[in-house]
Amino acid sequence: MKLYIKYEHTHVLFNHPDKADGWDTPFDIVLHTGKHVWISANYAYQGHADLIQVGIGGPTSTAYDEDGNCILAVPVEWCAEYLTPEDAEQIEMARAADEDAYGNWHGRNV
C-alpha cells in the first residue's frame, strides 16, 4: 500500500534509486514526518546523498550506538509499500525460508 496510515503501518519497503543491496527488506518505521520516513538502520545503509542520518546536535556529534546502529531519514519518494506488522512478518519469513533453502541447496546450513 502506497498510502501511509499511521495506526496500521509499522514497516516500509523501499525502492532504492541505485538498487543498492539490503534495501529489499521491511524496515521499522520510527517516525513518518510527511517528507521523510525515519527508520532504524545502521551505518551500512548510508552512502546516498538523499539519506539523512538523524543526529543529536553539534557539528562533530554522531548518533550511532556501539554497534553502528542509527536512525536514517529516507525520502518518502523511495517508499514502495507501507506494511502492517503481519505483512512485514510474512515477508521476513519468506526471505528466511528462501535463504535457508538456498543455503541447503549449496551445502551450507546442513
N, C-alpha and C positions, 0 to 999 in steps of 0.2 A: 504494500500500500504506500502510495506516494504522499498522502496527506497525513501529517503528524497529529495524533490525538493524545494529548497529554496523559490522560488517565488509563490508556490502553497500551501504549507503546513504550517499551523499556529498552529496546535494542534497535540497531540500524545496520543495514547493509550499504556499502558504498560502491560507486563506480569511480575508482581512482583514474584520473585522466591519463596517467602514464602506464596503467595496467600493472602497477607495482605488486610484487609478491606480498602475501599476507593480508591483503585487504578484502579477501573473499569470505571472511568470517563475520558473524554478528558481533558488534561492539555494544557494550553497555552505554546507554545514554546517561550521562551525568547531569547535563543541563541542555535545554534547547532554547536558544536566545532569539530565534527567528531568522537570523542571518548565519549563525553557526550552530553546529551540534558539538557539544563538548563530550569527549569520550575518554575513557580510561584506556591508556595505551602505554608504550614505553619508547625509549629513545630510538629504537629500530624503525619506528613508523615515521620519523621525521625525514626531512630532506626535500620537501616540495615547498615552493615559495608561498603557496596559498594556505599552508598549515601554520597555526599559531600555537606555540606552547604557552599554556596558561601559567603565569609566574606568580611570585609572591612579592613583587615590588623591588625596586632598586635596580640600578644598571648592571650590577655584576651577580645578582642572585639567580639561582636556578631553582626549579621546583621539581626536583627528582627525589625519589626516595632512595634508600640504599641499594635497591635492585634495579634502578634505572627507570622505574615507572613514573609516569607523569600524566597530566591531563592535556589533551590536544583539542583545539577548536578547529573543526573541519567545516568548510563552506557547505551550506545546505544544497548547493548545486551538485555536490558529489553524491547526495543521498539517492540511492536506488529504491530502497524499500524500508519502511518502518515496520518493526515486528513486535508482536506480543511475546511475553515470556515463553509461552508454549511453542510458538513458531520458531523462536531462537533455539530452544532446546531440541526441537526436531532437526533443525539444520545441523547443529553440533553433533547429534547422534548419528546422522547420516554421514557426516565428514569423518567421524571416528571409525565408523564401520568401513568406509572406503579405505582409509589409511591402514586399518588392520588387515583388510583383505589384500591390499597391495603389498604390505609387509610380509604376510604369509606366503603370497604367491612368489615372492622373490627370496624366500628363505630366511626372512627376518621374523621376529616376534614368534618364534617357534618354541 
